[in-house]
Amino acid sequence: MSTVVKIENLVKRYGDLVAIDHLNLEIQEGEVFGLLGPNGSGKSTTIHCLLALLQYNKGNISVFGQEIRPDSYDLKRDIGVIMQNVAVFEKLTVEENIDYFCGLYIKNKKKRKKLVDEAIEFVELNEFRKYYPKKLSGGLLRRLNIACGIAHKPKLIILDEPTVAVDPQSRNKILEGIKKLNEEGATIIYTSHYMEEIEQICTRIAIIDKGKVIALGTKEECKAMIKTGETITVDVPGLNGEQLKSIEGLPHFYKMEYENSILKVRFEKGKHNLIRLLDYLKEQDIDFGRVYSEVPSLNDVFLEITGKELRD
C-alpha cells in the first residue's frame, strides 16, 4: 500500500501563535482518514498547507510521492476538494456548474460530458440538472457541491464538514456516496463534528489539538488509549452527597456527573461495574428508573484526550 499524503515536522506560525506544531502524519492509499479536532486545533490550517494554499514555516509535505507547491498543477488534478462553505455559481445550472469545475481539469468536451453525466448520476441530481442553485434545498446543494469536487475523478478527495446543516436523508446519501467513492479507489480525508459519521465511515483517525497529533489509529486503537471502559447512566432522583461519595468509592470508578436526576458514571476498564452500581442502589433502598450502559465511543475518546467537546 503506497503513501498518498506524507506530512513531516510541519510548523505554521501566525506571529507569536503556533497554529501547527511539528505535526507528522501519513495517509495511505485507500483509506478513509478522519481528521478531528476542536475549533482552533489546526485542522483547517493543516488542510490549507496540504493544498499549498498557505506557506508554512518549516516541514515537508508530499502528495503521491511528490512535494506539493502552489504551481503543482499535475498533482492538483488528482485532488478533489469539497469545503464546508458551498462554492457554486448562482447563475449557472446544476449541470453547468459541474461542467465548469470539471473543465478546470478536463479540456476534452466529449470526455467531460461523460464525466459530468456520471457525477450527476452519482449524487442523484438527474431531475435537477437544469435547476439553478437557489432552487435547491440545503441537502441538494451539498450534493451539488460534492459533484463539482469529484467530477474529474480525483484520486485524493478532501471533504471538510460536508454534511453540516443537512437533513438526515441527505446526510445518509452523502455518506453512502463517500463510501462508494472509496470503494471505487479514492483515498478520502474527512473532517466532521459528527462522531457517528466518523465511526461509520473512517478506517483510521487522527485527533489534532494545539497543532499536534495527540491520538492516531483505528477506532478500536483510539478507544484503547483512554481510561473509560464503560459509561453507566441511571435515572435516579434525590441522591445526597454521602450516597454520591459512596458511588465514587466503587471499584474501577473514574468520573461521575449528576444533574437533573440523571446519574452518569464512567468506570475504568473492569468487570461487573453495572452489577456493583445497581447492587449499591438496591442496598440503600434507592428507587431508580431507566438504566443503560455504553461502551466507549469516539466522543469519549475525544473528550478524555482533549478535555473538550468537539463542538467547543
Order of alpha helices (4+ residues) and beta strands (2+ residues): beta-beta-beta-alpha-beta-beta-alpha-beta-alpha-alpha-alpha-beta-alpha-beta-alpha-beta-beta-alpha-beta-alpha-beta-beta-alpha-beta-alpha
